Amino acid sequence: MTTSQNKEQMRFELARLLRTGGVRFYDGFFSSKCASDVRGEMCAQLKRFRYEHKAARDAFGKPRSVLTGKMGSTKNDDLAMVLMMLCFWSTYAMEKLTSGAIVRIAETYGV
């Protein structure tokens, strides 16, 4: 599940990796499910990502900002979200691995 807070963390991590060259497309990147240009679609989804400001739902609520790449019912942000999740969770796992946390967990459970 994605929340506003972890979406922002994922966006930050993707931006960091894009700035440092940590994200690149493999030359053979393709999809067997999509006849169109998948690389172009992913780039288009990333360019659409923005903060959308929403009014309060009722008199007791408060306005909120939502990070999204969706536009209406025809433009999804699934590819961009998957890329952001991949960047975030791989970095998170590497930080835990280098801190020894994963090794301690593995030792605890005999893995």
Buried (B, 14 or more C-beta within 10 A) or exposed (E): EEEEEBBEBBBEBBBEBBEEEEBEEEEEEEEEEEEEEBBEBBBBBBEBBEEEEEEEEEEEEEEEEEBBBBEEEEEBBEBBBEBBBBBBEEBEEEEBEEEEEBEEEEEEEEE
